[in-house]
């Protein structure tokens, strides 16, 4: 299991990439109707992808951009989005990173007790490696389908100024 702040060097490709593993409390979100602030819980570990930029002499994250389900289908030549939605999940942001890895965020709402004034949203994701046309580090991570192809939690696009 990777740890918070762990840096993994991936010199096994032409990009000499680094993964920086970040932990967060972002798997579950209780949304309250009573005006209370939403409560985020559930620990996750996620990789963010960096590379060394010799011109600026610094580590830089790969930029990401949000793409549509149609763009992902065309890019990946898969029906993963349709499969996720067919199971009753709601697909959220799909982020295409500059190193050609894609994160598909999805969630569902846990059934609630009729006495509880909140809804609990459970966030998951799929990590797709478009460079190889398959799930990211599939063999290393024991991935068998989209259902276990993520690192849980929700992904956002990191701001450049947050890493400097």
MDAnalysis code that builds the backbone (N, CA, C; Angstrom):
import MDAnalysis as mda
import numpy as np

u = mda.Universe.empty(492, n_residues=164, atom_resindex=np.repeat(np.arange(164), 3), trajectory=True)
u.add_TopologyAttr("name", ["N", "CA", "C"] * 164)
u.add_TopologyAttr("resid", np.arange(1, 165))
u.add_TopologyAttr("resname", ["UNK", "UNK", "UNK", "UNK", "UNK", "UNK", "UNK", "UNK", "UNK", "UNK", "UNK", "UNK", "UNK", "UNK", "UNK", "UNK", "UNK", "UNK", "UNK", "UNK", "UNK", "UNK", "UNK", "UNK", "UNK", "UNK", "UNK", "UNK", "UNK", "UNK", "UNK", "UNK", "UNK", "UNK", "UNK", "UNK", "UNK", "UNK", "UNK", "UNK", "UNK", "UNK", "UNK", "UNK", "UNK", "UNK", "UNK", "UNK", "UNK", "UNK", "UNK", "UNK", "UNK", "UNK", "UNK", "UNK", "UNK", "UNK", "UNK", "UNK", "UNK", "UNK", "UNK", "UNK", "UNK", "UNK", "UNK", "UNK", "UNK", "UNK", "UNK", "UNK", "UNK", "UNK", "UNK", "UNK", "UNK", "UNK", "UNK", "UNK", "UNK", "UNK", "UNK", "UNK", "UNK", "UNK", "UNK", "UNK", "UNK", "UNK", "UNK", "UNK", "UNK", "UNK", "UNK", "UNK", "UNK", "UNK", "UNK", "UNK", "UNK", "UNK", "UNK", "UNK", "UNK", "UNK", "UNK", "UNK", "UNK", "UNK", "UNK", "UNK", "UNK", "UNK", "UNK", "UNK", "UNK", "UNK", "UNK", "UNK", "UNK", "UNK", "UNK", "UNK", "UNK", "UNK", "UNK", "UNK", "UNK", "UNK", "UNK", "UNK", "UNK", "UNK", "UNK", "UNK", "UNK", "UNK", "UNK", "UNK", "UNK", "UNK", "UNK", "UNK", "UNK", "UNK", "UNK", "UNK", "UNK", "UNK", "UNK", "UNK", "UNK", "UNK", "UNK", "UNK", "UNK", "UNK", "UNK", "UNK", "UNK", "UNK", "UNK", "UNK"])
u.atoms.positions = np.array([
    [0.853, -1.177, 0.000],
    [0.000, 0.000, 0.000],
    [0.898, 1.239, 0.000],
    [0.558, 2.192, -0.823],
    [1.302, 3.436, -0.866],
    [0.926, 4.316, 0.321],
    [1.834, 5.163, 0.716],
    [1.635, 6.032, 1.866],
    [1.542, 7.486, 1.432],
    [0.948, 8.310, 2.287],
    [0.813, 9.748, 2.030],
    [2.172, 10.355, 1.712],
    [2.235, 11.086, 0.642],
    [3.454, 11.780, 0.261],
    [4.515, 10.901, -0.375],
    [4.244, 9.619, -0.537],
    [5.221, 8.725, -1.129],
    [5.435, 9.105, -2.591],
    [6.706, 9.109, -3.002],
    [7.049, 9.405, -4.387],
    [7.550, 8.119, -5.016],
    [6.967, 7.743, -6.155],
    [7.375, 6.546, -6.876],
    [7.961, 6.987, -8.204],
    [9.225, 6.599, -8.444],
    [9.883, 6.926, -9.704],
    [9.572, 5.845, -10.716],
    [9.083, 6.248, -11.860],
    [8.757, 5.306, -12.928],
    [9.664, 5.577, -14.110],
    [10.913, 5.138, -14.038],
    [11.864, 5.339, -15.116],
    [11.783, 4.270, -16.184],
    [10.679, 3.536, -16.200],
    [10.526, 2.437, -17.145],
    [9.914, 2.880, -18.477],
    [9.881, 4.183, -18.708],
    [9.393, 4.669, -19.991],
    [10.156, 5.924, -20.371],
    [9.907, 6.402, -21.553],
    [10.665, 7.549, -22.066],
    [10.359, 8.853, -21.343],
    [9.350, 8.872, -20.518],
    [8.960, 10.123, -19.866],
    [9.610, 10.324, -18.504],
    [10.219, 9.283, -17.933],
    [10.783, 9.359, -16.588],
    [9.798, 10.021, -15.635],
    [8.669, 9.389, -15.458],
    [7.598, 9.953, -14.656],
    [7.784, 9.680, -13.171],
    [7.135, 10.516, -12.400],
    [7.048, 10.339, -10.959],
    [5.574, 10.304, -10.587],
    [5.243, 9.445, -9.650],
    [3.896, 9.449, -9.080],
    [4.045, 9.977, -7.662],
    [3.241, 10.927, -7.297],
    [3.216, 11.399, -5.922],
    [1.864, 10.993, -5.361],
    [1.915, 10.158, -4.327],
    [0.691, 9.614, -3.745],
    [0.193, 10.557, -2.667],
    [-1.049, 10.978, -2.809],
    [-1.676, 11.931, -1.905],
    [-2.854, 11.242, -1.225],
    [-2.993, 11.493, 0.068],
    [-4.160, 10.943, 0.738],
    [-5.139, 12.060, 1.055],
    [-6.384, 11.679, 1.151],
    [-7.434, 12.662, 1.411],
    [-8.625, 11.950, 2.040],
    [-9.498, 12.725, 2.632],
    [-10.767, 12.210, 3.137],
    [-11.833, 12.613, 2.125],
    [-12.016, 11.771, 1.108],
    [-12.893, 12.164, 0.010],
    [-13.642, 11.006, -0.639],
    [-13.848, 9.944, 0.098],
    [-14.592, 8.834, -0.482],
    [-16.088, 8.993, -0.236],
    [-16.441, 9.470, 0.948],
    [-17.847, 9.620, 1.306],
    [-18.154, 11.083, 1.586],
    [-19.288, 11.548, 1.141],
    [-19.724, 12.902, 1.457],
    [-21.171, 12.852, 1.915],
    [-21.406, 13.272, 3.151],
    [-22.766, 13.355, 3.665],
    [-23.301, 14.741, 3.371],
    [-24.360, 14.810, 2.587],
    [-24.976, 16.077, 2.224],
    [-26.217, 16.260, 3.087],
    [-26.234, 17.354, 3.812],
    [-27.315, 17.601, 4.760],
    [-28.361, 18.538, 4.177],
    [-29.614, 18.233, 4.449],
    [-30.719, 19.119, 4.076],
    [-30.948, 20.196, 5.129],
    [-30.380, 19.993, 6.304],
    [-30.675, 20.866, 7.435],
    [-29.822, 22.134, 7.474],
    [-29.033, 22.369, 6.445],
    [-28.201, 23.574, 6.425],
    [-26.821, 23.366, 7.016],
    [-26.545, 22.171, 7.556],
    [-25.205, 21.881, 8.067],
    [-24.227, 21.816, 6.900],
    [-22.977, 22.036, 7.219],
    [-21.934, 21.906, 6.196],
    [-21.767, 20.421, 5.857],
    [-21.513, 20.112, 4.590],
    [-21.303, 18.727, 4.180],
    [-20.113, 18.130, 4.931],
    [-20.169, 16.833, 5.223],
    [-19.124, 16.136, 5.958],
    [-18.434, 15.144, 5.034],
    [-17.128, 15.309, 4.847],
    [-16.335, 14.411, 4.012],
    [-15.577, 13.441, 4.902],
    [-15.687, 12.135, 4.613],
    [-14.966, 11.113, 5.357],
    [-14.505, 10.037, 4.384],
    [-13.780, 9.060, 4.881],
    [-13.334, 7.954, 4.036],
    [-11.988, 8.233, 3.428],
    [-10.984, 7.546, 3.886],
    [-9.605, 7.805, 3.491],
    [-9.277, 7.165, 2.146],
    [-8.591, 7.904, 1.284],
    [-8.166, 7.368, -0.006],
    [-6.720, 7.752, -0.280],
    [-6.068, 6.965, -1.102],
    [-4.726, 7.270, -1.596],
    [-4.826, 7.337, -3.112],
    [-4.265, 8.386, -3.694],
    [-4.356, 8.556, -5.142],
    [-3.010, 8.996, -5.711],
    [-2.683, 8.503, -6.916],
    [-1.457, 8.970, -7.560],
    [-1.719, 10.230, -8.383],
    [-0.806, 11.165, -8.295],
    [-0.785, 12.310, -9.202],
    [0.511, 12.203, -9.981],
    [0.477, 12.600, -11.236],
    [1.582, 12.325, -12.140],
    [2.415, 13.579, -12.412],
    [3.717, 13.441, -12.244],
    [4.662, 14.546, -12.411],
    [5.790, 14.128, -13.334],
    [6.495, 15.104, -13.853],
    [7.702, 14.856, -14.618],
    [8.678, 16.004, -14.339],
    [9.945, 15.737, -14.611],
    [10.955, 16.760, -14.391],
    [11.071, 17.617, -15.646],
    [10.985, 18.937, -15.470],
    [11.146, 19.881, -16.571],
    [12.531, 20.509, -16.444],
    [13.440, 20.122, -17.346],
    [14.824, 20.594, -17.275],
    [14.933, 22.101, -17.521],
    [14.040, 22.668, -18.315],
    [14.097, 24.105, -18.609],
    [13.823, 24.918, -17.340],
    [12.805, 24.539, -16.598],
    [12.484, 25.277, -15.375],
    [13.186, 24.695, -14.150],
    [13.844, 23.546, -14.311],
    [14.554, 22.862, -13.233],
    [13.627, 22.582, -12.050],
    [12.464, 22.008, -12.357],
    [11.517, 21.699, -11.297],
    [10.595, 20.560, -11.707],
    [9.965, 19.966, -10.706],
    [8.938, 18.970, -10.974],
    [7.669, 19.691, -11.373],
    [7.018, 19.177, -12.378],
    [5.763, 19.777, -12.814],
    [4.723, 18.681, -12.973],
    [3.529, 18.991, -12.555],
    [2.449, 18.024, -12.725],
    [1.984, 18.049, -14.172],
    [1.505, 16.905, -14.613],
    [0.880, 16.887, -15.924],
    [-0.444, 17.615, -15.808],
    [-0.672, 18.528, -16.690],
    [-1.945, 19.250, -16.695],
    [-3.039, 18.287, -17.125],
    [-4.232, 18.576, -16.695],
    [-5.360, 17.759, -17.078],
    [-6.468, 18.633, -17.625],
    [-7.291, 18.031, -18.460],
    [-8.454, 18.750, -18.966],
    [-9.646, 17.813, -18.918],
    [-10.790, 18.386, -18.643],
    [-12.008, 17.598, -18.600],
    [-12.444, 17.277, -20.024],
    [-12.825, 16.011, -20.237],
    [-13.321, 15.587, -21.545],
    [-14.713, 14.982, -21.357],
    [-15.423, 14.850, -22.433],
    [-16.783, 14.303, -22.398],
    [-16.732, 12.774, -22.486],
    [-17.827, 12.108, -22.115],
    [-17.882, 10.654, -22.297],
    [-17.657, 10.241, -23.751],
    [-18.175, 11.027, -24.679],
    [-17.989, 10.715, -26.106],
    [-16.512, 10.819, -26.497],
    [-15.820, 11.848, -25.984],
    [-14.397, 11.996, -26.279],
    [-13.599, 10.837, -25.690],
    [-13.973, 10.403, -24.479],
    [-13.280, 9.258, -23.886],
    [-13.505, 7.997, -24.712],
    [-14.734, 7.769, -25.148],
    [-15.030, 6.578, -25.948],
    [-14.212, 6.568, -27.227],
    [-14.117, 7.717, -27.873],
    [-13.327, 7.815, -29.099],
    [-11.838, 7.603, -28.809],
    [-11.369, 8.158, -27.719],
    [-9.959, 8.057, -27.336],
    [-9.577, 6.628, -26.966],
    [-10.420, 5.974, -26.159],
    [-10.073, 4.663, -25.600],
    [-10.573, 3.479, -26.424],
    [-11.540, 3.722, -27.299],
    [-12.169, 2.645, -28.089],
    [-12.830, 1.613, -27.169],
    [-13.412, 2.097, -26.042],
    [-14.100, 1.206, -25.106],
    [-15.496, 1.736, -24.805],
    [-16.282, 0.906, -24.127],
    [-17.615, 1.289, -23.668],
    [-17.674, 1.364, -22.150],
    [-16.563, 1.697, -21.507],
    [-16.504, 1.702, -20.046],
    [-17.563, 2.623, -19.452],
    [-17.736, 3.804, -20.011],
    [-18.709, 4.759, -19.462],
    [-20.104, 4.146, -19.465],
    [-20.490, 3.523, -20.579],
    [-21.806, 2.902, -20.665],
    [-21.950, 1.779, -19.648],
    [-20.880, 1.007, -19.427],
    [-20.918, -0.078, -18.453],
    [-21.113, 0.463, -17.039],
    [-20.434, 1.535, -16.699],
    [-20.568, 2.148, -15.373],
    [-21.998, 2.650, -15.177],
    [-22.513, 3.368, -16.165],
    [-23.871, 3.908, -16.063],
    [-24.923, 2.800, -16.033],
    [-24.679, 1.702, -16.738],
    [-25.621, 0.581, -16.751],
    [-25.757, -0.064, -15.372],
    [-24.746, 0.099, -14.534],
    [-24.796, -0.438, -13.171],
    [-25.434, 0.542, -12.194],
    [-25.919, 1.688, -12.696],
    [-26.629, 2.637, -11.853],
    [-25.782, 3.748, -11.260],
    [-24.521, 3.836, -11.650],
    [-23.642, 4.889, -11.152],
    [-23.805, 6.155, -11.985],
    [-23.478, 7.281, -11.399],
    [-23.471, 8.559, -12.101],
    [-22.028, 8.920, -12.414],
    [-21.718, 9.103, -13.685],
    [-20.363, 9.477, -14.091],
    [-20.193, 10.976, -13.889],
    [-19.100, 11.347, -13.255],
    [-18.786, 12.753, -13.007],
    [-17.736, 13.236, -13.992],
    [-16.756, 13.955, -13.478],
    [-15.705, 14.492, -14.346],
    [-14.811, 13.381, -14.876],
    [-14.460, 13.530, -16.147],
    [-13.506, 12.635, -16.801],
    [-12.305, 13.517, -17.138],
    [-11.158, 13.186, -16.558],
    [-9.982, 14.040, -16.709],
    [-8.923, 13.323, -17.536],
    [-8.519, 13.964, -18.638],
    [-7.460, 13.446, -19.500],
    [-6.179, 14.184, -19.148],
    [-5.254, 13.460, -18.532],
    [-3.992, 14.063, -18.092],
    [-3.019, 14.192, -19.257],
    [-2.059, 15.076, -19.127],
    [-1.078, 15.340, -20.172],
    [-0.186, 14.162, -20.509],
    [-0.124, 13.155, -19.643],
    [0.672, 11.957, -19.935],
    [-0.185, 10.840, -20.532],
    [-1.393, 11.189, -20.997],
    [-2.316, 10.292, -21.690],
    [-2.949, 9.246, -20.768],
    [-3.034, 9.568, -19.492],
    [-3.794, 8.757, -18.544],
    [-5.113, 9.480, -18.305],
    [-6.186, 8.711, -18.123],
    [-7.515, 9.281, -17.947],
    [-8.101, 8.789, -16.630],
    [-8.683, 9.699, -15.864],
    [-9.398, 9.343, -14.643],
    [-10.886, 9.579, -14.879],
    [-11.680, 8.529, -14.691],
    [-13.135, 8.617, -14.821],
    [-13.706, 8.582, -13.404],
    [-14.279, 9.672, -12.953],
    [-14.900, 9.739, -11.631],
    [-16.363, 9.334, -11.738],
    [-16.836, 8.551, -10.770],
    [-18.251, 8.205, -10.720],
    [-18.670, 8.061, -9.260],
    [-19.974, 8.108, -9.026],
    [-20.466, 7.998, -7.654],
    [-21.866, 7.382, -7.616],
    [-22.257, 7.052, -6.403],
    [-23.633, 6.613, -6.157],
    [-24.058, 7.163, -4.807],
    [-25.353, 7.174, -4.574],
    [-25.900, 7.644, -3.307],
    [-26.321, 6.424, -2.499],
    [-25.762, 6.311, -1.292],
    [-26.130, 5.188, -0.421],
    [-27.570, 5.350, 0.052],
    [-28.292, 4.255, 0.138],
    [-29.649, 4.349, 0.684],
    [-29.592, 4.917, 2.101],
    [-30.537, 5.778, 2.424],
    [-30.501, 6.416, 3.735],
    [-31.650, 5.948, 4.607],
    [-31.437, 6.092, 5.886],
    [-32.463, 5.796, 6.881],
    [-33.500, 6.911, 6.818],
    [-34.755, 6.597, 6.922],
    [-35.790, 7.635, 6.816],
    [-35.710, 8.673, 7.933],
    [-35.017, 8.353, 9.032],
    [-34.854, 9.307, 10.133],
    [-33.609, 10.177, 9.967],
    [-32.785, 9.900, 8.985],
    [-31.519, 10.631, 8.790],
    [-31.704, 11.726, 7.742],
    [-31.393, 12.987, 8.099],
    [-31.597, 14.088, 7.145],
    [-30.413, 14.302, 6.199],
    [-29.711, 13.243, 5.853],
    [-28.563, 13.416, 4.962],
    [-28.552, 12.334, 3.901],
    [-27.805, 12.584, 2.846],
    [-27.542, 11.586, 1.820],
    [-26.040, 11.367, 1.801],
    [-25.609, 10.118, 1.695],
    [-24.186, 9.821, 1.636],
    [-23.822, 9.448, 0.209],
    [-22.917, 10.219, -0.369],
    [-22.425, 9.971, -1.715],
    [-21.115, 9.198, -1.603],
    [-20.971, 8.132, -2.390],
    [-19.759, 7.330, -2.393],
    [-19.052, 7.562, -3.728],
    [-17.796, 8.017, -3.663],
    [-17.042, 8.367, -4.865],
    [-16.016, 7.299, -5.199],
    [-15.977, 6.944, -6.458],
    [-15.008, 5.971, -6.969],
    [-14.466, 6.488, -8.298],
    [-13.509, 5.761, -8.865],
    [-12.977, 6.153, -10.168],
    [-12.360, 4.966, -10.886],
    [-12.082, 5.192, -12.141],
    [-11.359, 4.258, -12.998],
    [-10.152, 5.012, -13.523],
    [-8.996, 4.350, -13.525],
    [-7.805, 4.972, -14.113],
    [-7.456, 4.183, -15.370],
    [-7.490, 4.870, -16.493],
    [-7.249, 4.272, -17.809],
    [-5.928, 4.805, -18.359],
    [-5.091, 3.919, -18.891],
    [-3.817, 4.320, -19.489],
    [-3.959, 4.231, -21.002],
    [-4.165, 5.369, -21.629],
    [-4.388, 5.372, -23.067],
    [-3.123, 5.034, -23.859],
    [-1.958, 5.142, -23.237],
    [-0.705, 4.805, -23.931],
    [-0.647, 3.329, -24.281],
    [-1.234, 2.488, -23.409],
    [-1.228, 1.046, -23.652],
    [-2.608, 0.510, -24.015],
    [-3.631, 1.373, -23.954],
    [-4.989, 0.965, -24.311],
    [-5.609, -0.003, -23.323],
    [-5.312, 0.193, -22.032],
    [-5.835, -0.693, -21.005],
    [-5.849, 0.047, -19.665],
    [-6.332, -0.629, -18.629],
    [-6.345, -0.015, -17.312],
    [-4.921, 0.281, -16.852],
    [-4.759, 1.357, -16.112],
    [-3.457, 1.803, -15.644],
    [-2.811, 0.755, -14.747],
    [-1.592, 0.322, -15.106],
    [-0.800, -0.655, -14.366],
    [-1.644, -1.874, -13.965],
    [-2.349, -2.376, -14.962],
    [-3.327, -3.447, -14.775],
    [-2.735, -4.673, -14.074],
    [-1.641, -5.204, -14.585],
    [-1.060, -6.425, -14.021],
    [-0.481, -6.175, -12.631],
    [0.228, -5.090, -12.475],
    [0.849, -4.747, -11.186],
    [-0.191, -4.569, -10.081],
    [-1.335, -4.020, -10.433],
    [-2.373, -3.708, -9.449],
    [-3.458, -4.779, -9.362],
    [-3.387, -5.823, -10.208],
    [-4.372, -6.896, -10.167],
    [-5.753, -6.477, -10.646],
    [-5.799, -5.550, -11.594],
    [-7.073, -5.042, -12.109],
    [-7.697, -6.070, -13.051],
    [-8.988, -6.343, -12.826],
    [-9.694, -7.295, -13.677],
    [-10.827, -6.660, -14.471],
    [-11.312, -5.489, -14.022],
    [-12.381, -4.797, -14.737],
    [-12.426, -3.348, -14.264],
    [-13.341, -2.565, -14.807],
    [-13.464, -1.174, -14.390],
    [-13.836, -1.070, -12.915],
    [-14.455, -2.121, -12.370],
    [-14.916, -2.070, -10.981],
    [-13.783, -2.030, -9.958],
    [-12.590, -2.465, -10.329],
    [-11.458, -2.375, -9.404],
    [-10.251, -1.690, -10.053],
    [-10.526, -0.813, -11.021],
    [-9.455, -0.154, -11.767],
    [-9.115, 1.241, -11.257],
    [-9.634, 1.608, -10.100],
    [-9.364, 2.941, -9.567],
    [-8.629, 2.896, -8.255],
    [-8.399, 4.053, -7.706],
    [-7.768, 4.171, -6.398],
    [-8.710, 4.837, -5.418],
    [-9.997, 4.863, -5.712],
    [-11.057, 5.387, -4.866],
    [-10.904, 6.882, -4.643],
    [-11.878, 7.459, -4.004],
    [-11.859, 8.900, -3.804],
    [-12.166, 9.628, -5.095],
    [-12.161, 10.938, -5.048],
    [-12.446, 11.727, -6.241],
    [-11.225, 12.525, -6.644],
    [-11.021, 12.679, -7.909],
    [-9.857, 13.375, -8.427],
    [-10.233, 14.771, -8.888],
    [-9.346, 15.696, -8.647],
    [-9.472, 17.036, -9.178],
    [-8.238, 17.376, -9.968],
    [-8.312, 18.387, -10.762],
    [-7.150, 18.822, -11.530],
    [-6.307, 19.708, -10.632],
    [-5.050, 19.307, -10.332],
    [-4.235, 20.110, -9.423],
    [-3.881, 21.457, -10.049],
    [-3.906, 22.484, -9.222],
    [-3.503, 23.805, -9.672],
    [-1.992, 23.876, -9.742],
    [-1.491, 24.579, -10.737],
    [-0.047, 24.720, -10.896],
    [0.570, 25.378, -9.671],
    [-0.089, 26.387, -9.117],
    [0.471, 27.118, -7.997],
    [0.444, 26.312, -6.704],
    [-0.263, 25.201, -6.681],
    [-0.326, 24.381, -5.481],
    [0.894, 23.504, -5.341],
    [1.676, 23.308, -6.411],
    [2.845, 22.450, -6.327],
    [4.139, 23.218, -6.285],
    [4.089, 24.511, -6.554],
    [5.291, 25.323, -6.643],
    [5.779, 25.719, -5.348],
])
